[in-house]
């Protein structure tokens, strides 16, 4: 049995060391922030990949998911991590395109998924939740069932609530910005 507390501790340590970038940056939402969390810098390292995979696969099992995926680029590393660990051996991965191709099968959702399958939606970092909510709409349009949503990192900027409303399923983050960067300048409870 995997020690999920150890996996979370590893994930948090790798995120702090490799993914937290201090300095002004423009977010996907257009907002300006004084820090950035590039979770892919963690997810594309063996220790971060493995830790996230264990945690996501455990969530998938808990929710009865058969597939794991989400918005293209953001969901590909965490989905691959989940299917790469022993606990994810019964899962398949998928991703949702940002734009549908005009050739081939012209699918929004790519991967070995079929209507009626129970899907866990994953995302590397959530801020406003817009791209994840859009992907959830595409997933539902394809006849897939969303059983839950997991973000590797939640910036605690309201995206979780938007995602949960779109999914009509539970949302959780493996790690929040409060855990990664507790002394950040925009933390609401700072005096």
Residue pairs with C-beta under 8 A, 6 or more apart in sequence:
2 54
2 58
2 85
2 87
4 54
4 55
4 58
7 50
7 51
7 52
7 54
7 55
8 51
8 55
8 174
8 175
10 47
10 48
10 50
10 51
11 42
11 48
11 51
11 52
11 55
11 152
11 174
11 175
12 175
12 179
12 180
14 42
14 45
14 47
14 48
14 51
15 37
15 39
15 42
15 48
15 153
15 175
15 180
16 180
16 181
18 41
18 42
18 45
18 48
19 37
19 38
19 39
19 40
19 41
19 42
19 153
19 180
20 35
20 36
20 37
20 180
20 181
21 35
21 36
21 37
21 38
22 34
22 35
23 34
23 35
23 36
24 32
24 33
24 34
25 32
25 33
25 35
25 36
26 32
26 33
27 33
27 36
27 127
28 127
28 128
28 130
28 131
29 127
29 128
29 130
31 127
31 128
33 186
34 184
34 185
34 186
35 181
35 184
37 125
37 153
37 155
37 177
37 180
37 181
38 125
39 124
39 125
39 152
39 153
40 77
40 124
42 48
42 52
42 152
43 49
43 52
43 77
43 78
43 81
43 124
43 152
44 77
49 77
49 80
49 81
49 84
50 81
50 84
50 85
52 77
52 78
52 81
52 82
52 152
52 174
53 78
53 80
53 81
53 82
53 83
53 84
53 85
53 88
54 85
54 87
55 150
55 174
56 68
56 78
56 79
56 81
56 82
56 88
56 120
56 122
56 150
56 174
57 68
57 82
57 83
57 85
57 87
57 88
57 91
58 87
59 65
59 120
59 148
59 150
59 172
60 68
60 82
60 88
60 91
60 120
61 87
63 118
63 120
63 147
63 148
63 169
63 170
64 118
64 147
65 91
65 118
65 119
65 120
65 147
65 148
66 90
66 91
66 92
66 117
66 118
66 119
67 91
67 92
67 93
67 94
67 111
67 112
67 113
67 117
67 118
67 119
67 120
67 144
68 78
68 79
68 82
68 83
68 88
68 91
68 92
68 93
68 94
68 119
68 120
68 121
68 122
69 75
69 76
69 79
69 93
69 94
69 95
69 96
69 109
69 111
69 113
69 119
69 120
69 121
69 122
70 78
70 79
70 95
70 96
70 121
70 122
70 123
70 132
70 135
70 149
71 95
71 96
71 98
71 123
71 131
71 132
71 134
71 135
72 95
72 96
72 97
72 98
74 123
74 124
74 125
74 131
74 132
75 95
75 96
75 121
75 122
75 123
75 124
75 135
76 93
76 95
77 124
78 122
78 123
78 124
78 150
78 152
79 93
79 94
79 95
79 122
80 93
82 88
82 91
82 93
82 120
82 122
83 89
83 91
83 92
83 93
92 111
92 112
92 113
93 111
94 109
94 110
94 111
94 112
94 113
94 119
95 109
95 110
95 111
96 108
96 109
96 110
96 135
96 138
96 139
97 107
97 108
97 109
97 110
97 138
100 106
100 107
100 108
101 107
107 142
108 138
108 141
108 142
109 138
109 139
109 142
109 144
113 119
113 142
113 144
115 142
115 143
115 144
116 143
116 144
116 145
117 144
117 145
118 144
118 145
118 147
119 139
119 144
119 145
119 146
119 147
120 146
120 147
120 148
120 149
120 150
121 132
121 135
121 136
121 139
121 146
121 148
121 149
121 150
121 163
121 167
122 149
122 150
122 151
122 152
123 131
123 132
123 149
123 150
123 151
123 152
123 163
124 151
124 152
124 153
125 151
125 152
125 153
125 154
125 155
126 132
126 151
126 153
126 154
126 155
126 157
126 159
126 160
126 163
126 173
127 155
127 157
127 159
128 157
128 158
128 159
128 162
129 158
129 159
129 160
129 161
129 162
129 163
129 166
130 159
130 162
132 149
132 151
132 159
132 163
132 166
133 162
133 163
133 165
133 166
136 146
136 149
136 163
136 166
136 167
137 166
139 146
140 146
146 167
146 168
146 169
147 169
148 167
148 169
148 170
148 171
148 172
149 163
149 164
149 167
149 169
149 170
149 171
149 172
150 171
150 172
150 173
150 174
151 159
151 160
151 163
151 171
151 172
151 173
151 174
152 173
152 174
152 175
153 173
153 174
153 175
153 176
153 177
153 180
154 160
154 173
154 175
154 176
154 177
155 176
155 177
156 176
156 177
156 178
160 171
160 173
163 171
164 170
164 171
177 184
178 187
183 190
